[in-house]
Amino acid sequence: MNNLTVFTKDNCIQCKMTKRFLEARGIAFEEKNVSTNPEYVDYLKAQGFQSVPVVEGANIDSIAGFRPDALQQLA
């Protein structure tokens, strides 16, 4: 299984839905919150992202936004 990282922020419905989707399927991930760690904002901007959630992992294309179709392929 990939080591997944989910970039989130506080009070983000799409972020909550993404985390809930992954948890319901037993997919482990590390959460990195841009609200409590603003240095992640610069990292995401450098990668071309302007919003969260962003899901990254080894050997997968990054997933921006709540995308159940793409997330399902991680299960």
Contact map, one row per residue, 1 for C-alpha under 8 A:
111000000000000000000000000000000000000000000000000000000000000000000000000
111100000000000000000000000000000000000000000000000000001110000000000000000
111110000000000000000000000111000000000000000000000000001100000000000000000
011111000000000000000000000111000000000000000000000000111100000000000000000
001111100000000000000000000011110000000000000000000000111000000000000000000
000111110000000000100000000011110000000000000000000011110000000000000000000
000011111000000000000000000000111100000000000000000111100000000000000000000
000001111101001000000000000000111110000000000000000111000000000000000000000
000000111111001000000000000000001111000000000000000110000000000000000000000
000000011111000000000000000000001010000000000000000000000000000000000000000
000000001111100000000000000000000000000000000000000000000000000000000000000
000000011111111100000000000000000000000000000000000000000000000000000000000
000000000011111110000000000000000000000000000000000000000000000000000000000
000000000001111111000000000000000000000000000000000110000000000011000000000
000000011001111111100000000000000000000000000000000110000000000011000000000
000000000001111111110000000000000000000000000000000000000000000000000000000
000000000000111111111000000000000000000000000000000000000000000001000000000
000000000000011111111100000000000000000000000000000010000000000001110000000
000001000000001111111110000000000000000000000000000000000000000000000000000
000000000000000111111111000000000000000000000000000000000000000000000000000
000000000000000011111111100000000000000000000000000000000000000000010010000
000000000000000001111111111110000000000000000000000000000000000000000010000
000000000000000000111111111100000000000000000000000000000000000000000000000
000000000000000000011111111000000000000000000000000000000000000000000000000
000000000000000000001111111000000000000000000000000000000000000000000000001
000000000000000000000111111100000000000000000000000000000000000000000000001
000000000000000000000111111110000000000000000000000000000000000000000000011
001100000000000000000110011111000000000000000000000000000000000000000000000
001111000000000000000100001111100000000000000000000000000000000000000000000
001111000000000000000000000111110000000000000000000000000000000000000000000
000011110000000000000000000011111000000000000000000000000000000000000000000
000011110000000000000000000001111100100100000000000000000000000000000000000
000000111100000000000000000000111111100100000000000000000000000000000000000
000000111000000000000000000000011111111110000000000000000000000000000000000
000000011100000000000000000000001111110000000000000000000000000000000000000
000000001000000000000000000000001111110000000000000000000000000000000000000
000000000000000000000000000000011111111100000000000000000000000000000000000
000000000000000000000000000000000111111111000000000000000000000000000000000
000000000000000000000000000000000100111111100000000000000000000000000000000
000000000000000000000000000000011100111111110000000000000000000000000000000
000000000000000000000000000000000100011111111000000000000000000000000000000
000000000000000000000000000000000000011111111100000000000000000000000000000
000000000000000000000000000000000000001111111110000000000000000000000000000
000000000000000000000000000000000000000111111111110000000000000000000000000
000000000000000000000000000000000000000011111111110000000000000000000000000
000000000000000000000000000000000000000001111111100000000000000000000000000
000000000000000000000000000000000000000000111111100000000000000000000000000
000000000000000000000000000000000000000000011111110000000000000000000000000
000000000000000000000000000000000000000000011111111101000000000100000000000
000000000000000000000000000000000000000000011001111100000000000000000000000
000000000000000000000000000000000000000000000000111111000000000110000000000
000000111000011000000000000000000000000000000000111111000000000110000000000
000001111000011001000000000000000000000000000000001111100000000111000000000
000001110000000000000000000000000000000000000000101111110000011110000000000
000111100000000000000000000000000000000000000000000011111000011100000000000
000111000000000000000000000000000000000000000000000001111101111000000000000
011110000000000000000000000000000000000000000000000000111111110000000000000
011100000000000000000000000000000000000000000000000000011111000000000000000
010000000000000000000000000000000000000000000000000000001111100000000000000
000000000000000000000000000000000000000000000000000000011111110000000000000
000000000000000000000000000000000000000000000000000000011011111000000000000
000000000000000000000000000000000000000000000000000001111001111100000000000
000000000000000000000000000000000000000000000000000001110000111110100110000
000000000000000000000000000000000000000000000000101111100000011111100000000
000000000000011000000000000000000000000000000000001111000000001111100000000
000000000000011011000000000000000000000000000000000010000000000111110000000
000000000000000001000000000000000000000000000000000000000000001111111110000
000000000000000001001000000000000000000000000000000000000000000001111111000
000000000000000000000000000000000000000000000000000000000000000000111111100
000000000000000000000000000000000000000000000000000000000000001000111111110
000000000000000000001100000000000000000000000000000000000000001000111111111
000000000000000000000000000000000000000000000000000000000000000000011111111
000000000000000000000000000000000000000000000000000000000000000000001111111
000000000000000000000000001000000000000000000000000000000000000000000111111
000000000000000000000000111000000000000000000000000000000000000000000011111
